[in-house]
Amino acid sequence: MIHLMFTLVLAEMALILTLLFRTPLRKLVMMGLDRLKQGRGRLVANTVAATMTLLFSSIIYHATIIHKRSAEASMVNPTEEVLMAQRQLEACLIGFSLFLALIIDRLYYLIKKKSCIY
């Protein structure tokens, strides 16, 4: 899952870079986002965002359980330490992905509002 999240973050960063600079690719990306925002695309995007938010909160909850368990034992279990590091990495990647999706959405509306020509 971590490889998938890294791929998603890199794809979102590339999409943001194409939206920031006025290139012919920007027009193509804007047309794609226009089509995504119409019809059922908005519903699918909201469903995916809600699922990722639920997964993010679940990972945070499990990380706090692992932290409490290691605090009660007053000694660090190597297995729990590895699990905690993996949970923190997953939480950071999902949170960053949600943040980048928000930036993409705001950039889309800003470009759409500023110019109708793209």
C-alpha positions in Angstrom: 0.0 0.0 0.0 2.9 2.3 0.7 4.1 2.0 -2.9 0.6 3.0 -4.1 0.5 6.0 -1.8 4.0 7.2 -3.0 2.8 6.8 -6.6 -0.4 8.8 -5.8 1.6 11.6 -4.2 4.0 11.8 -7.1 1.2 11.9 -9.6 -0.6 14.6 -7.7 2.6 16.7 -7.5 3.1 16.3 -11.2 -0.5 17.4 -11.8 0.1 20.5 -9.6 3.2 21.4 -11.6 1.3 21.1 -14.9 -1.4 23.4 -13.5 1.1 26.0 -12.2 2.8 26.7 -15.5 1.1 27.9 -18.7 1.9 25.1 -21.2 -0.1 23.2 -23.8 -0.3 20.3 -21.3 -2.2 22.6 -18.9 -5.0 23.0 -21.3 -5.3 19.3 -21.7 -5.3 18.8 -17.9 -8.0 21.5 -17.5 -10.1 19.8 -20.0 -9.7 16.5 -18.2 -10.6 18.1 -14.9 -13.6 19.7 -16.5 -14.9 16.3 -17.6 -14.1 14.9 -14.1 -16.1 17.6 -12.4 -19.2 16.9 -14.6 -21.7 14.1 -14.0 -20.8 11.3 -11.6 -17.1 12.2 -11.4 -17.7 14.6 -8.5 -19.6 11.9 -6.6 -16.8 9.4 -7.1 -14.1 11.9 -6.1 -16.0 12.7 -2.9 -16.5 9.1 -2.1 -12.8 8.4 -2.5 -11.9 11.4 -0.4 -14.3 10.2 2.4 -12.8 6.7 2.3 -9.3 8.0 2.5 -10.3 10.3 5.4 -11.8 7.3 7.2 -8.7 5.2 6.5 -6.5 8.1 7.8 -8.5 8.3 11.1 -8.3 4.5 11.5 -4.5 4.5 11.1 -4.2 7.3 13.6 -6.4 5.4 16.1 -4.3 2.2 15.7 -1.1 4.3 16.1 -2.3 5.7 19.4 -3.2 2.2 20.6 0.3 1.0 19.9 1.7 4.1 21.6 -0.4 3.5 24.7 0.5 -0.2 24.9 4.2 0.6 24.7 3.8 3.4 27.4 2.1 1.0 29.7 4.8 -1.7 29.4 7.5 1.0 29.9 9.7 -0.9 27.4 9.9 -0.7 23.7 8.9 -3.9 21.8 10.8 -4.0 18.5 7.7 -5.4 16.7 5.5 -2.5 17.9 8.2 0.0 17.0 8.2 -1.3 13.4 4.4 -1.2 13.3 4.3 2.3 14.7 6.8 3.5 12.1 4.8 1.9 9.3 1.5 3.5 10.7 3.1 6.9 10.9 4.4 6.6 7.3 0.9 5.6 6.0 -0.7 8.4 8.0 1.7 11.0 6.6 1.3 9.8 3.0 -2.5 9.7 3.2 -2.7 13.1 4.9 -0.3 14.6 2.3 -2.3 13.1 -0.5 -5.5 14.6 0.8 -3.8 18.0 1.1 -2.5 17.8 -2.4 -6.0 16.9 -3.7 -7.3 20.0 -2.0 -4.6 22.1 -3.6 -5.4 20.6 -7.0 -9.1 21.5 -6.5 -8.3 25.1 -5.5 -5.9 25.6 -8.4 -8.5 24.3 -10.8 -11.1 26.8 -9.6 -8.5 29.7 -9.5 -7.5 29.0 -13.1 -11.1 28.6 -14.2 -12.1 31.9 -12.5 -9.1 33.9 -13.7 -9.3 33.0 -17.4 -11.7 31.2 -19.5 -9.0 30.5 -22.1 -6.9 28.3 -19.7 
